[in-house]
Amino acid sequence: MKEVAVVILNWNGNKFLKKFLPSIIKFSRADAEIVVADNASTDNSLEILQKDFPEVRVIKNEFNGGFATGYNLALKQVKARYYILLNSDIEVTENWINPVINLLKSNDQIAACQPKIRSYHKKDEFEYAGAAGGYLDKYGYPFCRGRVFQSLEKDLGQYDDAVEIFWASGACLFVRADLYHQFGGLDGDFFAHMEEIDLCWRLKNHGYKIMYCPDSVVYHVGGGTLPKTSSRKTYLNFRNNFFLMYKNLPDNRLWKMFLSRLLLDAIAGMKFLFQGGAKDLWAVVRAHLSFYRNLGKLKKKRAEFKQRKVSSVYLSNIAFDHYLWRIKKFTELDTDKFTK
């Protein structure tokens, strides 16, 4: 059994494989097994892997079950102590693995970590999907050190400390393999978006820590699953956020949050409409309807794991802070408003 396995989920990503696999192999083969899990691609990804990258192990999923199911199917076939779930559109750098693995090894209570994630197109800027570590506010809105909504900071060394965070990015997620399987892996019903936050929250609810490691840097292209303007993306983000909150919030916060979110989502829907996004408004409505349809299944999932008060929750409304009070940087937030 290898100690570390880098597992790249691919779906019709032949261009990314050609572009990024060479550096992944160069900077990873001494420290890890490299695996590509193909999600039933219809392009020539498999031919490229066989011809140009014979040293890479390939796992062929029989269907495209999205990010979550794709990884769950593949990881059943990968034996390692630590998994690295790596997007196919990421450029890694020299010695990107060992600092994060060493941080995991330093404390048995650390279940998952992420490196510093910067933009591939703007190398001095943090990237949207993870930046310098993820957080949630009390209403379920995710944000990051280095990224508040669409406001991205330049990396000036302001987040060069290894700290506990709420969630680690699925774009480059280091996780203990035994805990991944023990706590159910990624939730396949999410399909894509926020499933890594759900996994991290489950781990936190059972007393484990999620960490950020600044000594490892990767560069992420981003937007590879769905474009930012996609109503499908809007639907998944709103629906999955409701799934996430229902599964993981403690009892004393659950229904208060949902009543608040009915109003907040109505405001978001009107904002979409006024900006010409009728499809996005309908996506929000469909997200709510899907949540209600799935309530029975979600109750069963909620019963499988603990829910409790956890650290690194921002006890305010990040949307109001950003859009009303013009807060654009994580460093402008009141640190006393985060749960300890």
C-alpha positions as CSV (number, residue, x, y, z in Angstrom):
1,M,0.0,0.0,0.0
2,K,1.3,3.4,-1.0
3,E,1.3,6.0,1.8
4,V,-0.1,8.7,-0.5
5,A,-2.2,8.5,-3.7
6,V,-2.9,11.5,-5.9
7,V,-6.3,10.8,-7.6
8,I,-7.4,13.0,-10.5
9,L,-11.0,12.8,-11.6
10,N,-11.3,13.4,-15.3
11,W,-14.3,13.9,-17.6
12,N,-13.6,14.9,-21.2
13,G,-10.5,16.8,-19.9
14,N,-8.0,15.7,-22.6
15,K,-6.6,19.3,-22.8
16,F,-6.0,19.5,-19.1
17,L,-4.4,16.0,-19.0
18,K,-2.0,17.0,-21.8
19,K,-1.2,20.3,-20.1
20,F,-0.9,19.4,-16.4
21,L,-0.1,15.7,-16.0
22,P,3.6,16.2,-17.0
23,S,4.2,18.5,-14.0
24,I,2.0,16.4,-11.7
25,I,4.1,13.3,-12.6
26,K,7.4,15.3,-12.3
27,F,6.7,16.7,-8.9
28,S,4.7,13.8,-7.4
29,R,6.0,10.4,-8.5
30,A,8.7,10.2,-5.8
31,D,6.1,10.8,-3.1
32,A,2.8,9.2,-4.3
33,E,1.0,6.9,-6.6
34,I,-0.7,8.8,-9.4
35,V,-4.2,7.7,-10.4
36,V,-6.6,9.1,-13.0
37,A,-10.2,8.2,-12.4
38,D,-12.0,8.6,-15.7
39,N,-15.7,9.5,-15.4
40,A,-16.9,7.8,-18.7
41,S,-15.2,10.4,-20.9
42,T,-16.4,10.6,-24.5
43,D,-13.3,12.4,-25.8
44,N,-9.9,10.8,-26.3
45,S,-8.8,11.1,-22.7
46,L,-8.2,7.3,-22.3
47,E,-6.2,7.1,-25.5
48,I,-4.0,10.0,-24.4
49,L,-3.4,8.4,-21.0
50,Q,-2.5,5.0,-22.5
51,K,-0.2,6.5,-25.2
52,D,1.5,9.5,-23.4
53,F,1.3,8.6,-19.7
54,P,1.7,4.8,-19.3
55,E,3.1,5.2,-15.8
56,V,-0.2,6.6,-14.5
57,R,-2.8,4.2,-13.2
58,V,-6.2,4.5,-14.8
59,I,-9.5,3.6,-13.2
60,K,-12.5,3.6,-15.5
61,N,-15.8,4.5,-14.0
62,E,-18.7,3.1,-16.0
63,F,-20.8,6.3,-15.9
64,N,-20.4,10.0,-15.1
65,G,-21.9,10.3,-11.6
66,G,-20.4,13.8,-11.0
67,F,-17.6,14.8,-8.8
68,A,-18.8,13.1,-5.6
69,T,-19.9,9.7,-7.0
70,G,-17.0,9.6,-9.4
71,Y,-14.5,9.9,-6.5
72,N,-16.4,7.5,-4.3
73,L,-16.3,4.8,-7.0
74,A,-12.6,5.3,-7.7
75,L,-11.4,5.6,-4.1
76,K,-12.9,2.2,-3.3
77,Q,-10.1,0.8,-5.6
78,V,-7.2,2.9,-4.2
79,K,-5.3,1.7,-1.2
80,A,-3.3,4.5,0.6
81,R,-3.1,6.1,4.0
82,Y,-3.7,9.6,2.5
83,Y,-5.7,10.6,-0.5
84,I,-5.1,13.8,-2.5
85,L,-8.2,14.6,-4.5
86,L,-6.8,16.8,-7.3
87,N,-8.7,18.6,-10.0
88,S,-7.4,18.0,-13.5
89,D,-7.0,21.7,-14.2
90,I,-4.4,22.3,-11.5
91,E,-0.7,23.0,-12.0
92,V,1.4,21.7,-9.0
93,T,4.8,22.9,-7.9
94,E,7.9,21.3,-6.5
95,N,7.5,19.8,-3.0
96,W,3.8,20.4,-3.0
97,I,2.9,17.1,-1.3
98,N,5.2,16.7,1.7
99,P,4.4,19.9,3.7
100,V,0.7,19.0,3.8
101,I,1.3,15.4,4.6
102,N,3.6,16.4,7.4
103,L,0.9,18.7,8.8
104,L,-1.5,15.8,8.7
105,K,1.0,13.5,10.5
106,S,1.6,16.1,13.2
107,N,-1.8,15.6,14.9
108,D,-4.1,12.6,14.7
109,Q,-7.1,15.0,15.0
110,I,-6.3,16.6,11.7
111,A,-8.5,14.9,9.2
112,A,-8.1,17.0,6.0
113,C,-6.0,19.9,4.7
114,Q,-5.6,22.1,1.7
115,P,-2.6,23.9,0.2
116,K,-2.5,27.6,-0.8
117,I,-4.5,27.8,-4.1
118,R,-3.6,30.6,-6.4
119,S,-5.0,31.4,-9.9
120,Y,-3.4,29.8,-12.9
121,H,-4.2,32.9,-15.0
122,K,-3.1,35.5,-12.4
123,K,-0.3,33.8,-10.5
124,D,-0.1,36.4,-7.8
125,E,-3.8,36.2,-7.0
126,F,-5.7,33.7,-4.8
127,E,-8.1,31.5,-6.7
128,Y,-11.9,31.3,-6.1
129,A,-12.2,27.6,-5.2
130,G,-10.3,27.5,-1.9
131,A,-7.8,30.4,-1.8
132,A,-6.2,30.2,1.6
133,G,-8.8,28.1,3.3
134,G,-12.6,28.0,3.5
135,Y,-15.2,29.2,6.0
136,L,-19.0,29.4,6.4
137,D,-21.1,32.1,7.9
138,K,-24.1,31.4,10.2
139,Y,-26.5,31.3,7.2
140,G,-24.4,28.8,5.2
141,Y,-22.7,31.1,2.8
142,P,-19.1,29.9,2.0
143,F,-16.1,32.2,1.6
144,C,-12.4,32.0,2.0
145,R,-9.3,33.7,3.4
146,G,-8.3,35.6,0.2
147,R,-11.7,35.4,-1.4
148,V,-15.0,37.0,-0.4
149,F,-17.7,36.3,-3.0
150,Q,-16.0,37.5,-6.3
151,S,-13.4,39.7,-4.6
152,L,-10.0,38.0,-4.9
153,E,-7.0,39.2,-3.1
154,K,-3.4,39.3,-4.2
155,D,-1.1,36.9,-2.3
156,L,1.2,39.3,-0.3
157,G,2.0,36.7,2.4
158,Q,-0.9,37.8,4.5
159,Y,-2.1,34.2,4.9
160,D,1.2,32.4,5.3
161,D,0.2,30.9,8.7
162,A,-1.0,27.3,9.1
163,V,-4.4,27.6,10.7
164,E,-7.6,25.7,11.3
165,I,-10.3,26.4,8.8
166,F,-13.9,25.2,8.3
167,W,-13.5,23.5,4.9
168,A,-10.7,22.5,2.6
169,S,-11.2,22.9,-1.2
170,G,-12.2,19.9,-3.2
171,A,-9.9,21.2,-6.0
172,C,-6.9,20.0,-3.9
173,L,-8.1,18.1,-0.9
174,F,-5.7,16.1,1.3
175,V,-7.6,13.7,3.5
176,R,-6.9,10.6,5.7
177,A,-8.2,7.6,3.7
178,D,-9.6,5.7,6.7
179,L,-11.7,8.7,7.8
180,Y,-12.9,9.4,4.3
181,H,-14.4,5.9,4.1
182,Q,-15.5,5.9,7.8
183,F,-17.5,9.0,7.4
184,G,-19.1,8.1,4.1
185,G,-16.9,10.0,1.6
186,L,-18.5,12.6,-0.6
187,D,-22.3,12.7,-0.8
188,G,-23.2,11.5,-4.3
189,D,-26.6,13.3,-4.1
190,F,-24.7,16.6,-4.3
191,F,-23.4,15.7,-7.8
192,A,-21.1,18.7,-7.8
193,H,-20.5,21.8,-5.6
194,M,-20.1,22.0,-1.8
195,E,-19.7,18.2,-1.3
196,E,-16.2,18.8,0.1
197,I,-17.7,21.3,2.6
198,D,-20.3,18.7,3.6
199,L,-17.5,16.1,4.2
200,C,-15.4,18.5,6.2
201,W,-18.4,19.5,8.4
202,R,-19.1,15.9,9.1
203,L,-15.5,15.4,10.2
204,K,-15.7,18.6,12.4
205,N,-18.9,17.4,14.0
206,H,-17.0,14.4,15.2
207,G,-14.1,16.4,16.7
208,Y,-11.6,16.4,13.8
209,K,-9.8,19.5,12.5
210,I,-9.5,20.8,9.0
211,M,-6.3,22.8,8.3
212,Y,-4.7,25.1,5.7
213,C,-1.0,24.6,4.8
214,P,0.7,27.7,3.3
215,D,4.0,25.9,2.5
216,S,2.4,24.1,-0.5
217,V,1.2,26.1,-3.5
218,V,-0.8,25.0,-6.5
219,Y,-2.3,27.0,-9.4
220,H,-6.0,26.4,-10.4
221,V,-7.6,27.2,-13.7
222,G,-11.1,27.0,-12.2
223,G,-14.6,27.0,-13.8
224,G,-14.0,23.6,-15.4
225,T,-17.2,21.9,-14.2
226,L,-19.8,24.6,-15.0
227,P,-19.4,28.2,-16.1
228,K,-20.1,30.9,-13.5
229,T,-23.1,32.1,-15.5
230,S,-24.8,28.7,-15.7
231,S,-28.3,28.4,-14.2
232,R,-27.4,24.8,-13.5
233,K,-24.6,26.0,-11.3
234,T,-27.0,28.3,-9.5
235,Y,-29.4,25.5,-8.9
236,L,-26.7,23.2,-7.5
237,N,-25.2,25.9,-5.3
238,F,-28.6,26.8,-3.7
239,R,-29.9,23.2,-3.5
240,N,-26.6,21.7,-2.1
241,N,-26.3,24.5,0.4
242,F,-29.7,23.5,1.8
243,F,-28.6,19.9,1.8
244,L,-25.4,20.8,3.6
245,M,-27.1,22.9,6.3
246,Y,-29.9,20.4,7.0
247,K,-27.4,17.5,7.3
248,N,-25.0,19.2,9.6
249,L,-26.5,22.0,11.7
250,P,-27.2,21.3,15.4
251,D,-30.9,21.1,16.4
252,N,-31.0,24.5,18.2
253,R,-29.9,26.3,15.0
254,L,-31.6,24.3,12.3
255,W,-35.0,25.9,11.8
256,K,-33.9,29.4,12.7
257,M,-31.4,29.3,9.9
258,F,-34.0,27.9,7.4
259,L,-36.5,30.7,8.2
260,S,-33.8,33.3,7.7
261,R,-32.7,31.6,4.4
262,L,-36.2,31.8,3.0
263,L,-36.0,35.6,3.2
264,L,-32.4,35.7,2.0
265,D,-33.0,33.5,-0.9
266,A,-36.0,35.5,-1.9
267,I,-33.8,38.6,-2.0
268,A,-31.2,36.7,-4.0
269,G,-33.9,35.6,-6.5
270,M,-35.1,39.1,-6.9
271,K,-31.5,40.3,-7.5
272,F,-31.1,37.7,-10.2
273,L,-34.4,38.8,-11.8
274,F,-33.5,42.5,-11.8
275,Q,-30.1,41.6,-13.4
276,G,-31.9,39.8,-16.2
277,G,-31.4,36.3,-14.8
278,A,-34.9,34.8,-15.0
279,K,-33.3,31.4,-15.4
280,D,-31.3,31.9,-12.2
281,L,-34.5,32.9,-10.3
282,W,-36.2,29.7,-11.5
283,A,-33.0,27.8,-10.5
284,V,-33.4,29.1,-6.9
285,V,-37.1,28.0,-6.9
286,R,-36.2,24.6,-8.2
287,A,-33.5,24.3,-5.6
288,H,-36.0,24.8,-2.8
289,L,-38.5,22.4,-4.3
290,S,-35.8,19.7,-4.7
291,F,-34.8,20.2,-1.0
292,Y,-38.4,19.6,0.1
293,R,-38.7,16.5,-2.2
294,N,-35.5,15.0,-0.6
295,L,-36.4,15.8,3.0
296,G,-37.1,12.2,3.9
297,K,-33.7,11.0,2.5
298,L,-31.9,13.9,4.2
299,K,-33.5,13.0,7.6
300,K,-32.0,9.6,7.3
301,K,-28.6,11.0,6.5
302,R,-28.8,13.5,9.4
303,A,-29.4,10.6,11.7
304,E,-26.3,8.8,10.7
305,F,-23.8,11.3,12.1
306,K,-23.5,13.8,15.0
307,Q,-24.3,17.5,14.8
308,R,-22.8,20.0,17.3
309,K,-21.4,23.4,17.6
310,V,-18.1,23.6,15.7
311,S,-15.3,26.1,15.3
312,S,-14.5,28.5,12.5
313,V,-18.1,29.6,11.8
314,Y,-18.6,33.3,11.1
315,L,-21.5,34.5,13.3
316,S,-22.7,37.2,11.0
317,N,-24.0,37.6,7.4
318,I,-21.1,37.6,5.0
319,A,-23.4,38.7,2.2
320,F,-24.5,41.8,4.0
321,D,-20.9,42.5,5.1
322,H,-19.8,42.3,1.5
323,Y,-22.7,43.9,-0.4
324,L,-23.8,46.5,2.1
325,W,-20.7,47.3,4.1
326,R,-18.3,46.8,1.2
327,I,-16.0,44.3,3.0
328,K,-13.8,42.7,0.3
329,K,-11.0,41.1,2.3
330,F,-11.0,38.4,5.0
331,T,-8.7,40.6,7.1
332,E,-11.5,43.2,7.3
333,L,-13.8,40.9,9.2
334,D,-14.1,41.0,13.0
335,T,-12.2,38.0,14.3
336,D,-14.3,38.0,17.5
337,K,-17.3,36.9,15.4
338,F,-15.8,33.5,14.6
339,T,-16.7,30.5,16.8
340,K,-13.7,29.1,18.7
